[in-house]
Amino acid sequence: MRITKDDFHRNEDRSWLVARDIVISCDVEEQTMLKEGRVFRKGELAIVGLDLAAILEKHGS
């Protein structure tokens, strides 16, 4: 899974905004599409069992 800090923006209410359409490929058979404009918070979006907002917060994106 490869994402960059430019793929997401942090909102003032501490939610996250998907900045552009992203396809996250974890393996050949599993892909997740995140559409531009989607808003999510900690605990609301898991990719392969990992909380995406928690990962972004941990890595300071």
MARBA-3410 file (N, C-alpha, C, O; in Angstrom, 1 decimal):
61
0.9,-1.2,0.0,0.0,0.0,0.0,0.9,1.2,0.0,1.8,1.3,0.9 ~ 0.7,2.1,-0.9,1.5,3.3,-1.0,0.6,4.5,-1.2,-0.1,4.6,-2.2 ~ 0.7,5.4,-0.2,0.0,6.7,-0.3,0.9,7.8,0.1,2.0,7.5,0.7 ~ 0.6,9.0,-0.3,1.5,10.1,0.1,0.7,11.2,0.9,-0.6,11.1,0.8 ~ 1.3,12.1,1.5,0.6,13.1,2.3,-0.2,14.0,1.4,-1.2,14.6,1.8
0.1,14.1,0.1,-0.6,14.9,-0.8,-2.0,14.3,-1.2,-2.8,14.9,-1.8 ~ -2.2,13.0,-0.9,-3.4,12.3,-1.1,-4.6,12.7,-0.2,-5.7,12.4,-0.5 ~ -4.2,13.3,1.0,-5.2,13.6,2.0,-4.9,15.0,2.6,-3.8,15.5,2.5 ~ -6.0,15.6,3.1,-5.9,16.9,3.7,-6.6,16.8,5.1,-7.6,16.1,5.2 ~ -6.0,17.4,6.1,-6.6,17.4,7.5,-7.5,18.6,7.6,-7.1,19.7,7.3
-8.8,18.3,8.0,-9.8,19.4,8.2,-9.6,20.0,9.6,-9.1,19.3,10.5 ~ -10.2,21.1,9.8,-10.1,21.8,11.1,-10.8,21.0,12.2,-10.4,21.0,13.4 ~ -11.8,20.2,11.8,-12.5,19.3,12.8,-11.8,18.0,13.1,-12.4,17.1,13.7 ~ -10.6,17.9,12.6,-9.7,16.7,12.8,-10.1,15.5,11.9,-9.5,14.4,12.1 ~ -11.1,15.7,11.0,-11.4,14.7,10.0,-10.4,14.8,8.9,-9.6,15.7,8.8
-10.4,13.8,8.0,-9.5,13.7,6.8,-10.4,13.8,5.6,-11.5,13.3,5.5 ~ -9.8,14.5,4.6,-10.4,14.6,3.2,-9.6,13.9,2.2,-8.3,14.2,2.2 ~ -10.1,13.1,1.4,-9.4,12.5,0.3,-9.3,13.5,-0.8,-10.3,14.0,-1.3 ~ -8.0,13.9,-1.2,-7.7,15.0,-2.1,-7.9,14.6,-3.6,-8.2,15.5,-4.4 ~ -7.8,13.4,-3.9,-8.0,12.9,-5.3,-8.3,11.5,-5.3,-8.1,10.8,-4.3
-8.9,11.0,-6.4,-9.2,9.5,-6.4,-8.0,8.7,-6.2,-6.9,9.0,-6.8 ~ -8.1,7.7,-5.4,-6.9,6.9,-5.0,-7.3,5.4,-5.1,-8.4,5.0,-4.6 ~ -6.5,4.6,-5.7,-6.7,3.1,-5.7,-5.6,2.6,-4.8,-4.4,2.7,-5.1 ~ -6.0,1.9,-3.7,-5.0,1.3,-2.8,-5.0,-0.2,-3.1,-6.0,-0.8,-2.9 ~ -3.9,-0.7,-3.6,-3.7,-2.1,-3.9,-2.9,-2.8,-2.8,-1.7,-2.4,-2.6
-3.5,-3.7,-2.1,-2.8,-4.4,-1.0,-2.2,-5.7,-1.5,-1.1,-6.1,-1.0 ~ -2.8,-6.3,-2.5,-2.3,-7.4,-3.2,-3.0,-7.5,-4.6,-3.9,-6.6,-4.8 ~ -2.7,-8.5,-5.3,-3.3,-8.6,-6.7,-4.9,-8.7,-6.6,-5.5,-8.1,-7.5 ~ -5.4,-9.3,-5.6,-6.8,-9.5,-5.5,-7.6,-8.5,-4.7,-8.8,-8.5,-4.8 ~ -6.9,-7.7,-4.0,-7.6,-6.7,-3.1,-7.2,-5.3,-3.4,-6.1,-4.9,-3.3
-8.2,-4.5,-3.8,-8.1,-3.1,-4.1,-9.2,-2.3,-3.5,-10.3,-2.8,-3.4 ~ -8.9,-1.1,-3.0,-9.9,-0.2,-2.4,-9.8,1.1,-3.2,-8.7,1.7,-3.3 ~ -10.9,1.6,-3.6,-11.0,2.9,-4.3,-11.5,3.9,-3.3,-12.6,3.8,-2.7 ~ -10.8,5.0,-3.1,-11.2,6.1,-2.3,-11.5,7.3,-3.2,-10.6,7.7,-4.0 ~ -12.7,7.8,-3.2,-13.1,8.8,-4.1,-12.7,10.2,-3.6,-12.9,10.5,-2.4
-12.3,11.1,-4.4,-12.0,12.5,-4.1,-13.2,13.1,-3.4,-14.4,12.9,-3.8 ~ -13.0,13.8,-2.3,-14.0,14.4,-1.5,-14.5,13.6,-0.3,-15.3,14.2,0.5 ~ -14.2,12.4,-0.2,-14.6,11.6,0.9,-14.0,12.1,2.2,-12.8,12.4,2.2 ~ -14.8,12.2,3.2,-14.4,12.6,4.5,-14.5,11.5,5.5,-15.5,10.7,5.5 ~ -13.5,11.3,6.3,-13.5,10.2,7.3,-12.7,10.6,8.5,-11.9,11.5,8.5
-13.1,9.9,9.6,-12.4,10.2,10.9,-11.8,8.9,11.5,-12.1,7.8,10.9 ~ -11.1,9.0,12.5,-10.5,7.9,13.2,-11.6,6.8,13.5,-12.6,7.2,14.1 ~ -11.3,5.6,13.1,-12.3,4.5,13.4,-13.3,4.3,12.3,-14.1,3.4,12.4 ~ -13.3,5.1,11.3,-14.4,5.0,10.3,-13.9,4.3,9.0,-14.8,3.9,8.2 ~ -12.6,4.2,8.7,-12.2,3.7,7.5,-11.0,2.8,7.7,-9.9,3.2,8.1
-11.2,1.5,7.5,-10.1,0.5,7.7,-9.7,0.0,6.3,-10.5,-0.4,5.5 ~ -8.4,-0.1,6.1,-7.8,-0.7,4.9,-7.0,-1.9,5.4,-6.1,-1.7,6.2 ~ -7.3,-3.1,4.9,-6.7,-4.3,5.4,-6.6,-4.4,6.9,-5.5,-4.8,7.4 ~ -7.6,-3.9,7.6,-7.7,-4.0,9.0,-6.9,-2.9,9.7,-6.9,-2.9,11.0 ~ -6.4,-1.9,9.0,-5.7,-0.8,9.6,-6.5,0.5,9.5,-7.0,0.8,8.4
-6.6,1.2,10.6,-7.3,2.5,10.6,-6.6,3.5,9.9,-5.5,4.0,10.3 ~ -7.1,3.9,8.7,-6.3,4.9,7.9,-6.1,6.2,8.5,-5.0,6.8,8.4 ~ -7.1,6.7,9.2,-6.9,8.0,9.9,-5.9,7.9,11.0,-5.1,8.8,11.2 ~ -5.8,6.8,11.7,-4.8,6.6,12.8,-3.4,6.6,12.2,-2.5,7.1,12.7 ~ -3.3,5.9,11.0,-2.0,5.9,10.3,-1.6,7.3,9.9,-0.4,7.7,10.1
-2.5,8.1,9.3,-2.2,9.4,8.9,-1.8,10.3,10.1,-0.8,11.1,10.0 ~ -2.5,10.2,11.2,-2.1,10.9,12.4,-0.7,10.6,12.9,0.0,11.4,13.3 ~ -0.4,9.3,12.9,0.8,8.8,13.5,2.0,9.3,12.6,3.1,9.6,13.2 ~ 1.8,9.4,11.3,2.9,9.8,10.5,2.9,11.3,10.1,3.6,11.8,9.3 ~ 2.0,12.0,10.8,2.0,13.5,10.6,1.6,14.0,9.3,2.1,15.1,8.9
0.8,13.3,8.5,0.3,13.8,7.2,-0.6,15.0,7.4,-1.1,15.5,6.4
END
